[in-house]
Amino acid sequence: MTLRRALVFGALAAALGGCVHYPTIMDVGGTRILPSKGRAVRQGESAVFYCELQSVGKFGDTIIGVTSTIARDVKLVNGQGQPVKSLAIDGETTVLLVPKGTHVVLADLTRPLVEGETIIVTLLLQKAGGLGVVTVVE
């Protein structure tokens, strides 16, 4: 009887082994933000940062802050340059950080930025935590 149970268990395990489903972000309803096209543009003694943020998760997230080692004062601002406390990113959407809209200002730089160098701007998301965006200085 023990051999028969072992064979049945082995056959069952083999049959179920091929029926594995790995859920995607959309299946479980999580948040996932993918940054792309990051740009850091020098403006005198400061710089501005732009990018595209694609939310591929079922639910969104919210940017609640921004940091970077290259600047002592990093803030999210609107198109008029006024500080913005947060920026909602809905699920299954793309949000643009652009010059005439919401974007990031890097002020009080720790050193001069050189064209072509790579820097990281970290977006602080309410649910996902820090999201580092690697970008090249223009």
C-alpha positions as CSV (number, residue, x, y, z in Angstrom):
1,M,0.0,0.0,0.0
2,T,2.9,2.4,0.7
3,L,4.3,2.0,-2.8
4,R,0.9,2.7,-4.3
5,R,0.5,5.9,-2.2
6,A,3.9,7.1,-3.3
7,L,3.1,6.5,-6.9
8,V,-0.2,8.3,-6.6
9,F,1.4,11.2,-4.8
10,G,4.2,11.4,-7.4
11,A,1.7,11.4,-10.3
12,L,-0.4,14.0,-8.6
13,A,2.7,16.2,-7.9
14,A,3.9,15.9,-11.5
15,A,0.4,16.7,-12.9
16,L,0.1,19.8,-10.7
17,G,3.6,20.9,-11.3
18,G,2.8,21.8,-14.9
19,C,-0.3,23.8,-13.8
20,V,1.5,26.6,-11.9
21,H,0.1,30.1,-12.4
22,Y,2.4,33.0,-11.5
23,P,0.2,36.1,-11.0
24,T,1.2,39.4,-12.6
25,I,1.0,42.8,-10.9
26,M,-2.4,43.3,-12.6
27,D,-3.7,40.0,-11.2
28,V,-2.9,40.9,-7.6
29,G,-3.8,44.5,-7.9
30,G,-0.4,46.0,-6.8
31,T,1.2,49.2,-7.6
32,R,4.2,49.4,-10.0
33,I,5.6,52.6,-11.5
34,L,8.1,52.5,-14.4
35,P,10.1,55.7,-15.0
36,S,11.5,56.5,-18.5
37,K,13.0,59.3,-20.5
38,G,14.5,61.0,-17.5
39,R,16.2,64.3,-18.2
40,A,18.2,66.6,-15.9
41,V,18.6,70.1,-17.5
42,R,21.1,72.6,-16.0
43,Q,19.7,76.1,-15.4
44,G,22.5,78.3,-14.0
45,E,23.2,77.2,-10.4
46,S,20.3,74.7,-10.3
47,A,18.7,72.1,-12.5
48,V,15.3,70.7,-13.4
49,F,14.3,67.1,-13.8
50,Y,11.7,65.7,-16.2
51,C,10.5,62.2,-16.9
52,E,7.6,59.9,-17.8
53,L,6.1,57.7,-15.1
54,Q,4.0,54.8,-16.3
55,S,1.8,53.1,-13.8
56,V,1.4,49.5,-14.9
57,G,-0.3,48.3,-11.7
58,K,-4.0,48.1,-11.0
59,F,-3.8,50.7,-8.3
60,G,-1.8,53.9,-8.3
61,D,0.6,55.6,-5.9
62,T,1.4,59.1,-4.8
63,I,4.7,61.0,-4.9
64,I,5.1,62.5,-1.5
65,G,8.7,63.8,-1.8
66,V,11.9,63.9,-3.9
67,T,15.6,63.5,-2.9
68,S,18.9,63.5,-4.7
69,T,22.5,63.5,-3.4
70,I,23.4,66.2,-6.0
71,A,21.2,68.9,-4.4
72,R,20.5,70.1,-0.9
73,D,17.1,71.5,-1.9
74,V,15.0,69.2,-4.0
75,K,11.3,69.8,-4.5
76,L,8.3,69.0,-6.7
77,V,6.8,72.1,-8.3
78,N,4.0,73.0,-10.6
79,G,4.3,74.8,-13.9
80,Q,4.4,78.2,-12.2
81,G,7.3,77.0,-9.9
82,Q,5.1,76.8,-6.8
83,P,5.8,73.8,-4.5
84,V,3.5,70.8,-4.7
85,K,3.1,68.6,-1.6
86,S,2.2,65.5,-3.6
87,L,1.4,64.1,-7.0
88,A,-1.1,61.3,-7.5
89,I,-0.3,58.6,-10.1
90,D,-3.4,56.6,-10.9
91,G,-3.3,52.9,-11.8
92,E,-2.8,52.1,-15.5
93,T,-1.9,55.6,-16.5
94,T,1.2,57.7,-17.6
95,V,2.1,60.9,-15.8
96,L,4.5,63.3,-17.3
97,L,6.9,65.6,-15.4
98,V,7.3,68.4,-17.9
99,P,8.5,72.0,-18.0
100,K,5.1,73.6,-18.2
101,G,3.6,71.2,-15.7
102,T,4.7,69.4,-12.5
103,H,8.4,68.7,-12.4
104,V,11.4,68.5,-10.0
105,V,13.7,71.4,-9.2
106,L,17.2,70.6,-7.9
107,A,18.5,73.7,-6.1
108,D,21.5,74.5,-3.9
109,L,23.6,71.9,-5.8
110,T,26.4,70.2,-3.9
111,R,28.7,70.6,-6.9
112,P,28.4,71.9,-10.5
113,L,26.7,69.5,-12.9
114,V,28.6,68.4,-16.0
115,E,26.9,67.7,-19.3
116,G,26.8,63.9,-19.9
117,E,27.2,62.8,-16.3
118,T,24.7,60.5,-14.7
119,I,22.7,61.4,-11.6
120,I,20.0,59.7,-9.6
121,V,16.8,61.5,-8.6
122,T,14.7,59.5,-6.0
123,L,11.0,59.9,-6.0
124,L,9.5,59.0,-2.7
125,L,6.2,57.1,-3.2
126,Q,3.6,56.7,-0.5
127,K,3.1,52.9,-1.1
128,A,6.2,51.7,-2.9
129,G,8.9,53.7,-1.1
130,G,11.9,55.2,-3.0
131,L,12.0,55.0,-6.8
132,G,15.5,56.0,-8.1
133,V,15.5,57.4,-11.6
134,V,18.8,57.3,-13.3
135,T,19.3,60.2,-15.7
136,V,21.9,62.0,-17.8
137,V,22.6,65.7,-17.4
138,E,22.0,67.9,-20.4
